[in-house]
Amino acid sequence: MRPRRLLRIAAASLVCLVVIWGAAAAALYAAMRQPPETFGRIMSHVPSVAMLVLPFKPLWMSARSGHLQVGDPAPEFALPILHGDRMVRLSHEYRQKPVVLVFGSYT
């Protein structure tokens, strides 16, 4: 084979690999934007080697960063109380007294 033809084949192969990598990264990002249950279901089908090839951490940090800024009001939510059957709503609690939201792990 001529060197020029080999160069064209190598360039076409590289372009194909870049397109496949980009599509896989975009699909992973789209999966990361889903609710946790859906994301877990999708990731159970992804081979482990994908985590070595794709930029998992930057995609994760971008997909899960949210839109709130410092000083924004907390979005409305409702949570069941630990022992009982009623729900606690942020807006209801906030009307009665100041509310402090603490995010973290206590495990």
Buried (B, 14 or more C-beta within 10 A) or exposed (E): EEEEEEEEEEEEEEEEEEEEEEEBBEBBBEBBEBEEEEBEEBBEEBEEEBEEEBBBEEBBEEBEEEEEEEEEEEEEEEEEEEEEEEEEEBEEEEEEEEEEEEEEEEE
